[in-house]
Amino acid sequence: FNFADRYFALSSLYPVEGGNKLIEYLPETDEWVKRSVLPFGCRVGPVAVVAGGKGYAGLGDIEVITEDGSHRYYSQQDWWCYDPETNEWERKADIPAHTTGMMAAFGIEGLCSDFDGLLEFNSDASMGV
């Protein structure tokens, strides 16, 4: 996601060294720098969106590989707010959905929504469902 001329990316897919972080791209030096550790851990298909000058991220699935080598996915409902000025994350109300992997969200003028209608809120107010 981006804020004006600042560009951020989540690195959270696999729990490898250097993963599970928020990074920012600096165009003037053409490099990526670590900004913070993601509070929600590694995920498959997390959602990230900007609204009201803050970043919101979370949801997705936690992947577990079982003893027989099969993959199990567990949907997460947590939702976090990132403030680029303080470089801090704040936990928000959980999303009331049973399946949250590969959801999509968008932000328009301080409002957020997803395509299932579960995530609708004004960034200056509390979330409504």
N, C-alpha and C positions, 0 to 999 in steps of 0.2 A: 504494500500500500504506500501511498505518498501523501505528503503534506506540503503544499506549495512547491518548493524546489528541493524537498528532501524525499528520498526513496528508501523504503524499508522492505525486507523480505524475512519470512519465517524459515528457519532451518530446523525442522522438527520431525522429519519422517522416520529416521532410524536413530537409535541410541548409540551412536558412534562418537568417538572422540571428536570434539569440535561441533557436534550437533546440538540440537535443543537450544537455539539462541535466536535472538532478533538481531539482524545485521542491517547496516545502513550503507548505501552506495554514495560515495563522494565523487561526483563527476569531475571536479577540479583536479583530483589526483588519480582518477580512474582506479579506485580501490574500494573494497568492502571492509567495514570495521564492525566489530562486535559492540552492540549497545547494551544488551541485557540477556540474562538467562530467561527462557520462557517459563512462566509459573505453572503451565499445564503439562509439561513433559512432552514426550515424543508422541506423534499422532499420524495416522493415515487419513488424509482428506480433511484437515482442519479448515475452518472458514476464517477469513480476515476481511475487514471492511473499514473504511474511514467515514466518520460522521462527526460534524461539529468540532473539527480540529483534533480529534483523538482517534486512535486506532482501536478496533475491537476484534478479538480473536478467541477461538476455542472450538468446541464441538469436535467432530471427527471421531475416529475409532482408535482404540488401542489394539495393536496386533499382538497376539500371543501364539507362539509356535509350540505345539504340544509334543509330548514324548514320541508320538508316532509320526511326527513331521508335518502334520496338518496345521493349517492356519485358522485361528479363531479371531473374530473381531468383536470388540465390545464398544458400543456407542457411548460417547460421553456427552453430558449435557452442560458442562461448565462454560461460562462466558466471562471474558476478561476485558478490561479497558486499559489501554496504554496511553500515557501522557508523554508526548515527545519532548515537552519542556522540562519535565522532572526525571524522565527516563524510568518511570515507575509503573507497575501494573496494579490494578485494583480489581478484586473479584466482584462480579455482578451476579444478579439472580440467574439461576440455571434455566436453560431452555426446556420447556415442557414437551419434549419429543422423545419417542422411543428409538428412532433411527436418525442419527445425525451425521453419518459419514457422507461425504461428497455433496453436502448441501451447498447452495450458492446464496450469496447475500449482496446487496447493493446499498449505497448511501447516496442520498440526494439532499443537499442543503440542511444537514443536521439530522436527517431522518434515516433510519435503517429499516430494511425489510428483507425477507427471504422469499423464495418462490412458493413455499408452503404456507405462508402467512403466519408462521409461529413466532417469527422474530420481527416485531414492529415496535419501534420506540423512537422517541425524540432524544437526542443525545443530552439535552438539558434536563430531561425528566426521567422518571423510572420506566422500566420496560412494561409494555402491555402485551397480553397474549389473547 
